Amino acid sequence: MQDHRIRKLVIVGGGTAGWMAAAALRRHFHGGPLEITLVESEAIGTVGVGEATIPTIRGFYQQLGLSDIEVMRATQATCKLGIRFNGWLREGQSFIHPFGHFGQDLRGVPFHHYWRKLAQAGEPTDIADYSLGASLAAAGKFMAPPRNPTSTLSIFDWALHFDAGLFAQLMRRVAEDNGVRRIEGKITKVKLRPEDGFVAGLDLESGETVEGDLFIDCSGFRGLLIEEALHTGYESWSDLLFCDRAWAVQSEGLDNPPPYTDVTAHSAGWRWRIPLQHRYGNGYVFSSRHIRDEDALAELKAAVPDPLLHEPRLIHFNPGRRKQVWNKNVIALGLASGFLEPLESTSIALIETGIEKIKALFPDRDFAPELADEFNDWSRREMERVRDFIILHHFVRYRWEMFAPPSWMAIYAGFEMLPEAVDPSLDGVDPKALSAPLAEMRKAVREVVASAPPHQAFLDQYCRPAAAASSAAE
């Protein structure tokens, strides 16, 4: 029987996407015949502003044998309980999108129906008061979620804000320690097989040729393999997402960093502010159709409250996706596969799900087209749903959904887009009977928040780079 297994996997480009793929795939295929080589050039920079994550990142690095505390120390990370939206509905108004539940479902009916029924009876309350994650974030506090929660009120999750460059270095160490080969070199030519147009190898400036069976393109926006070599095509969503540029700059850190990402509405887009232990990440994502670059830069500089560490840099992007993420023997990952404005910190999460799809649909050298078709269909639907969440297109949940219903609820409530109807099973419930149990939910959340330590105290105790090893917070 002929052995058609993939023997040589080549990753083009390092950075966050390349080294995450290298580390994860090397561990997944540990002990097998697969050789993994990563080609990158230090002369070619990376975007490197993906500093905010969603909770899935913690599962990703835990599969690599890394703990939360190890990663936080290595990357100067802080905790992220959610995202605070400032001025999106009206000036001076803010709301938090947390990683967690709101209230408690009763009799199989989702909590928000009870919440709305009580409000319609004349007792409106803030939905954030029923979320432990949102309430901890608003108070500037942090605690690890309980291992065995006694009720849904105590269920929440968390993610990290980290230095993307340091995280890529950490992934590189993990990958190389497990046998990934790194080649430093600039690619001068992508060689295609004349018989089918598949990528056969890469010519480097040094004169070396790197051959492979399967290639993962992590070359960023340019898409060296997926676009420049294979001419796959790009589906632009600029008619739905107007923002197409971003100014990015780092600034000096301040004490007591908040356990959330700040996103603030501006005249032609929005501004992010991401706290790390040693500095802040700042940026202004904007539409070049509605503001000049220099005016956007002035708005950003005026809004950053602490000294800048360097001159801001301008990033151009076209929101959308490759028409095929898997084309012939090339799979695009990260920015090479497409990009959406980073409003919900989805860029790194899409790298994670891309890697999981590679694991699940890993081909042999026959490259059955059904695998690529499934990969591309899954990728398309996933990107569309993330896009739809960003623009609040409609409230439907699919099996590949990155954001659960509570996330949609948080955004709808924050924008005061609330349903008038409630579940008809509550028609017989006296609204007065809801007042006391919902008040007890709010009280339970307040009591836990009051006893929780400040976020800064958690960082000081566990997460400083020089801190003594401890697993008490995990």
Backbone hydrogen bonds, N-H to C=O, Kabsch-Sander energy under -0.5 kcal/mol:
donor,donor_aa,acceptor,acceptor_aa,energy
4,H,2,Q,-0.8
6,I,363,P,-0.5
9,L,7,R,-0.5
9,L,35,E,-3.1
10,V,8,K,-0.5
10,V,214,L,-2.6
11,I,37,T,-3.1
12,V,10,V,-0.5
12,V,216,I,-2.9
13,G,11,I,-0.7
13,G,39,V,-3.2
18,G,14,G,-2.1
19,W,15,G,-2.0
20,M,16,T,-2.1
21,A,17,A,-2.3
22,A,18,G,-2.3
23,A,19,W,-2.5
24,A,20,M,-2.6
25,L,21,A,-2.7
26,R,22,A,-1.9
27,R,23,A,-1.7
28,H,24,A,-2.3
29,F,25,L,-2.2
30,H,27,R,-1.2
32,G,29,F,-2.0
35,E,7,R,-3.1
37,T,9,L,-2.5
37,T,35,E,-0.5
38,L,181,R,-3.0
39,V,11,I,-2.8
40,E,38,L,-0.5
40,E,183,I,-2.2
44,I,41,S,-1.6
45,G,43,A,-0.6
51,E,49,V,-2.2
53,T,160,L,-1.5
57,I,54,I,-2.3
58,R,55,P,-1.5
59,G,55,P,-0.8
60,F,56,T,-1.8
61,Y,57,I,-2.2
62,Q,58,R,-1.7
63,Q,59,G,-1.5
64,L,60,F,-0.5
65,G,62,Q,-1.6
66,L,61,Y,-2.2
71,V,67,S,-2.1
72,M,68,D,-2.6
73,R,69,I,-2.4
74,A,70,E,-2.0
75,T,71,V,-1.8
76,Q,72,M,-0.7
77,A,72,M,-1.9
78,T,161,H,-1.9
80,K,159,A,-2.3
81,L,259,P,-3.3
83,I,97,H,-2.1
84,R,261,T,-3.4
85,F,83,I,-0.6
85,F,95,F,-3.4
86,N,84,R,-0.6
86,N,263,V,-2.7
87,G,85,F,-0.5
87,G,93,Q,-3.5
93,Q,90,R,-1.9
95,F,85,F,-1.7
97,H,83,I,-3.2
99,F,81,L,-1.8
100,G,98,P,-1.0
101,H,155,I,-1.3
103,G,130,Y,-2.6
106,L,109,V,-1.8
109,V,106,L,-2.3
113,H,110,P,-1.6
114,Y,110,P,-0.7
114,Y,111,F,-0.9
115,W,111,F,-2.1
116,R,112,H,-2.3
117,K,113,H,-2.2
118,L,114,Y,-2.4
119,A,115,W,-1.8
120,Q,116,R,-2.5
121,A,117,K,-1.0
122,G,119,A,-1.8
123,E,118,L,-1.9
129,D,126,D,-1.7
130,Y,127,I,-1.7
131,S,128,A,-1.7
132,L,130,Y,-0.5
132,L,153,L,-0.5
135,S,131,S,-2.2
136,L,132,L,-2.7
137,A,133,G,-2.2
138,A,134,A,-2.5
139,A,135,S,-1.5
140,G,136,L,-0.5
140,G,137,A,-1.4
141,K,136,L,-2.6
142,F,453,P,-2.2
154,S,151,S,-1.4
155,I,152,T,-1.4
156,F,154,S,-0.6
157,D,99,F,-3.7
159,A,80,K,-2.9
161,H,78,T,-2.2
162,F,51,E,-2.7
162,F,160,L,-0.5
163,D,75,T,-2.1
164,A,162,F,-0.7
167,F,163,D,-2.2
168,A,164,A,-2.3
169,Q,165,G,-1.9
170,L,166,L,-2.1
171,M,167,F,-2.5
172,R,168,A,-2.2
173,R,169,Q,-2.2
174,V,170,L,-2.2
175,A,171,M,-2.6
176,E,172,R,-3.1
177,D,173,R,-2.4
178,N,174,V,-0.9
178,N,175,A,-0.6
179,G,176,E,-1.5
180,V,175,A,-2.2
181,R,36,I,-2.4
183,I,38,L,-2.9
185,G,40,E,-2.3
185,G,183,I,-0.6
188,T,203,D,-2.8
189,K,203,D,-1.4
191,K,189,K,-0.6
191,K,201,G,-2.7
193,R,198,F,-3.5
196,D,193,R,-0.7
197,G,193,R,-2.8
200,A,191,K,-3.4
201,G,191,K,-1.4
202,L,210,V,-2.2
203,D,189,K,-2.8
204,L,208,E,-3.0
205,E,186,K,-2.4
207,G,204,L,-2.0
210,V,202,L,-2.7
211,E,209,T,-0.6
212,G,200,A,-1.4
213,D,8,K,-2.8
214,L,8,K,-1.9
215,F,329,N,-2.5
216,I,10,V,-2.6
217,D,215,F,-0.5
217,D,331,I,-2.6
218,C,12,V,-2.5
218,C,216,I,-0.8
222,R,219,S,-0.6
223,G,220,G,-1.4
227,E,223,G,-2.3
228,E,223,G,-2.4
229,A,224,L,-0.7
230,L,225,L,-1.9
231,H,227,E,-1.8
232,T,226,I,-1.5
235,E,321,R,-3.5
236,S,234,Y,-0.8
237,W,319,P,-3.7
240,L,237,W,-1.8
241,L,237,W,-2.8
242,F,240,L,-0.6
244,D,286,F,-2.0
245,R,286,F,-1.7
246,A,315,I,-2.0
247,W,284,Y,-2.1
248,A,313,R,-2.2
249,V,282,N,-2.7
251,S,280,Y,-2.2
252,E,307,P,-2.6
253,G,278,H,-0.8
260,Y,258,P,-0.7
261,T,82,G,-2.1
262,D,273,R,-2.3
263,V,84,R,-2.7
264,T,271,R,-2.7
265,A,86,N,-2.6
266,H,269,G,-2.6
269,G,266,H,-0.7
270,W,285,V,-2.5
271,R,264,T,-3.0
272,W,283,G,-2.4
273,R,262,D,-2.0
274,I,281,G,-3.0
276,L,279,R,-2.5
277,Q,76,Q,-2.3
280,Y,251,S,-2.5
281,G,274,I,-2.7
282,N,249,V,-2.5
283,G,272,W,-1.7
284,Y,247,W,-2.3
285,V,270,W,-3.0
286,F,245,R,-2.7
286,F,284,Y,-0.5
287,S,268,A,-2.0
288,S,286,F,-0.6
290,H,287,S,-1.7
291,I,287,S,-1.0
296,A,292,R,-2.4
297,L,293,D,-2.3
298,A,294,E,-1.8
299,E,295,D,-2.1
300,L,296,A,-2.2
301,K,297,L,-2.7
302,A,298,A,-2.1
303,A,299,E,-1.2
303,A,300,L,-0.7
304,V,300,L,-1.6
309,L,250,Q,-2.9
310,H,250,Q,-0.6
313,R,248,A,-2.3
315,I,246,A,-3.0
317,F,244,D,-2.7
320,G,339,F,-2.3
321,R,235,E,-2.0
322,R,337,S,-2.4
323,K,233,G,-2.2
327,N,325,V,-0.6
327,N,330,V,-2.5
330,V,327,N,-2.0
331,I,215,F,-2.4
332,A,325,V,-3.0
333,L,217,D,-2.5
336,A,333,L,-1.1
337,S,334,G,-2.0
338,G,334,G,-0.7
338,G,335,L,-0.6
339,F,320,G,-2.0
343,L,341,E,-1.6
345,S,342,P,-1.0
350,L,346,T,-2.5
351,I,347,S,-1.2
352,E,348,I,-2.2
353,T,349,A,-2.4
354,G,350,L,-1.8
355,I,351,I,-2.3
356,E,352,E,-2.1
357,K,353,T,-2.1
358,I,354,G,-2.0
359,K,355,I,-2.2
360,A,356,E,-2.4
361,L,357,K,-2.3
362,F,359,K,-0.9
365,R,4,H,-3.6
367,F,364,D,-1.7
371,L,368,A,-1.4
372,A,368,A,-1.0
373,D,369,P,-2.5
374,E,370,E,-2.2
375,F,371,L,-2.5
376,N,372,A,-2.9
377,D,373,D,-2.4
378,W,374,E,-2.6
379,S,375,F,-2.6
380,R,376,N,-2.4
381,R,377,D,-2.3
382,E,378,W,-2.2
383,M,379,S,-2.5
384,E,380,R,-2.4
385,R,381,R,-2.2
386,V,382,E,-2.2
387,R,383,M,-2.7
388,D,384,E,-2.8
389,F,385,R,-2.2
390,I,386,V,-2.2
391,I,387,R,-2.0
392,L,389,F,-0.8
393,H,388,D,-2.6
396,V,394,H,-1.2
401,E,398,Y,-1.8
407,S,404,A,-1.5
408,W,404,A,-1.3
409,M,405,P,-2.6
410,A,406,P,-2.3
411,I,407,S,-1.8
412,Y,408,W,-2.7
413,A,409,M,-2.8
414,G,410,A,-2.2
415,F,411,I,-1.9
416,E,413,A,-1.5
417,M,412,Y,-3.1
418,L,416,E,-1.1
426,L,423,D,-2.3
427,D,424,P,-1.7
429,V,426,L,-1.9
430,D,428,G,-0.5
433,A,430,D,-1.8
434,L,431,P,-1.4
435,S,431,P,-0.7
435,S,432,K,-0.5
436,A,432,K,-0.6
438,L,434,L,-2.1
439,A,435,S,-1.8
440,E,436,A,-2.0
441,M,437,P,-1.6
442,R,438,L,-2.0
443,K,439,A,-2.3
444,A,440,E,-2.4
445,V,441,M,-2.0
446,R,442,R,-2.4
447,E,443,K,-2.3
448,V,444,A,-1.7
449,V,445,V,-2.3
450,A,446,R,-2.4
451,S,447,E,-1.3
452,A,448,V,-0.8
452,A,449,V,-0.8
455,H,140,G,-2.4
458,F,454,P,-1.6
459,L,455,H,-2.2
460,D,456,Q,-2.7
461,Q,457,A,-2.1
462,Y,458,F,-2.3
463,C,458,F,-0.6
463,C,459,L,-1.6
464,R,459,L,-0.9
467,A,464,R,-2.0
474,E,471,S,-1.5
